Amino acid sequence: DPSILATVWSIGSTDSVTVTTRPAVVIGRPQGANRSTTGIQPGDRLYFIDRFGKIFHTGAALTPTHFLHSAPPAVQISSLRKGDRLHEEHWDAHFFAAKRP
């Protein structure tokens, strides 16, 4: 789907640099606020916050449970679904919201 690729390109080249505060996420139609992953759709932008409430990481949803993100040393696919082999508790603990582009 070309729209997913456009979203991934946008996240890698722009949003990961400019999205640094919570208001950047909650303006518009946030989906999955309050750490709920219900309703995530392919192409949604995912935001992760640190313990101080600052966005430190973004990704692009590939499926309702899997997302693409850059986590050095490479681009990775991770899962928000417990029990999935790509699941990492770190991303669950820091998930903030998903937003449609």
QUINORZI-V223687 format. One record per run of one state. SS is the DSSP state (a for helix, b for strand, c for the rest). FROM is the first residue (numbers start at 1). LEN is the number of residues. If there is no record, write none. Layout:
ss->{SS	SS}
from->{FROM	FROM}
len->{LEN	LEN}
//
This chain:
ss->{c	a	c	a	c	b	c	b	c	b	c	b	c	b	c	b	c	a	b	c}
from->{1	2	19	23	27	30	32	45	50	55	62	66	72	74	80	87	88	89	95	100}
len->{1	17	4	4	3	2	13	5	5	7	4	6	2	6	7	1	1	6	5	2}
//
